[in-house]
């Protein structure tokens, strides 16, 4: 989690660098970000990172707006 776009970019670059040190490669095509405020197109090393408005985490749907109505109805 990050407070702003610059902090998020810094965290993603650190993850990428740490992966490379361990001999791994971060797959940017599978990497997605979500923010509570609109984010324009994001790129790391010339590759675009997909922006999503919701995702599943431990079987719970997380939304950018913090709406839990869908989870309440589901349960």
C-alpha positions as CSV (number, residue, x, y, z in Angstrom):
1,X,0.0,0.0,0.0
2,X,1.2,3.5,-0.8
3,X,0.0,7.0,0.0
4,X,0.6,8.4,-3.4
5,X,1.7,7.5,-7.0
6,X,5.4,8.3,-6.4
7,X,5.5,6.0,-3.4
8,X,3.7,3.3,-5.3
9,X,6.2,3.6,-8.2
10,X,9.1,3.4,-5.7
11,X,7.6,0.3,-4.1
12,X,7.1,-1.4,-7.4
13,X,10.6,-0.6,-8.5
14,X,12.0,-2.0,-5.2
15,X,10.0,-5.3,-5.7
16,X,11.3,-5.5,-9.3
17,X,14.9,-5.0,-8.2
18,X,14.6,-7.5,-5.3
19,X,13.2,-10.1,-7.7
20,X,16.1,-9.5,-10.1
21,X,18.6,-10.0,-7.2
22,X,17.0,-13.3,-6.5
23,X,17.2,-14.3,-10.2
24,X,13.4,-13.8,-10.8
25,X,11.6,-11.6,-13.2
26,X,8.5,-9.5,-12.3
27,X,5.9,-10.2,-15.0
28,X,4.5,-6.7,-15.6
29,X,1.7,-8.1,-17.9
30,X,0.3,-9.9,-14.8
31,X,0.8,-7.0,-12.4
32,X,-2.2,-4.8,-11.7
33,X,-2.8,-1.7,-9.5
34,X,-5.9,-0.3,-7.9
35,X,-6.3,3.2,-6.4
36,X,-9.0,5.2,-4.7
37,X,-8.4,8.1,-7.0
38,X,-8.1,8.0,-10.8
39,X,-4.7,6.9,-12.2
40,X,-3.7,7.6,-15.7
41,X,-1.6,5.1,-17.7
42,X,1.2,3.6,-15.7
43,X,4.5,2.3,-17.1
44,X,7.6,0.7,-15.7
45,X,10.5,0.1,-18.0
46,X,8.3,0.9,-21.0
47,X,5.7,-1.7,-20.1
48,X,2.1,-0.6,-19.2
49,X,0.7,-1.8,-15.9
50,X,-3.1,-2.5,-15.9
51,X,-5.3,-0.4,-13.6
52,X,-8.3,-2.2,-12.0
53,X,-11.4,-1.0,-10.1
54,X,-11.8,-4.2,-8.1
55,X,-10.1,-7.5,-7.3
56,X,-10.6,-10.7,-5.3
57,X,-8.4,-11.1,-2.2
58,X,-8.9,-14.2,0.0
59,X,-12.3,-14.7,-1.6
60,X,-13.5,-11.2,-0.8
61,X,-14.1,-8.6,-3.5
62,X,-12.2,-5.4,-2.8
63,X,-13.3,-2.2,-4.6
64,X,-11.5,1.1,-5.1
65,X,-14.5,2.9,-3.5
66,X,-14.6,0.7,-0.4
67,X,-18.1,-0.5,-1.2
68,X,-19.0,-3.7,0.8
69,X,-22.6,-4.1,-0.4
70,X,-21.7,-6.9,-2.8
71,X,-20.0,-8.9,-0.1
72,X,-23.0,-8.4,2.3
73,X,-25.4,-9.7,-0.4
74,X,-23.1,-12.5,-1.3
75,X,-23.0,-13.8,2.3
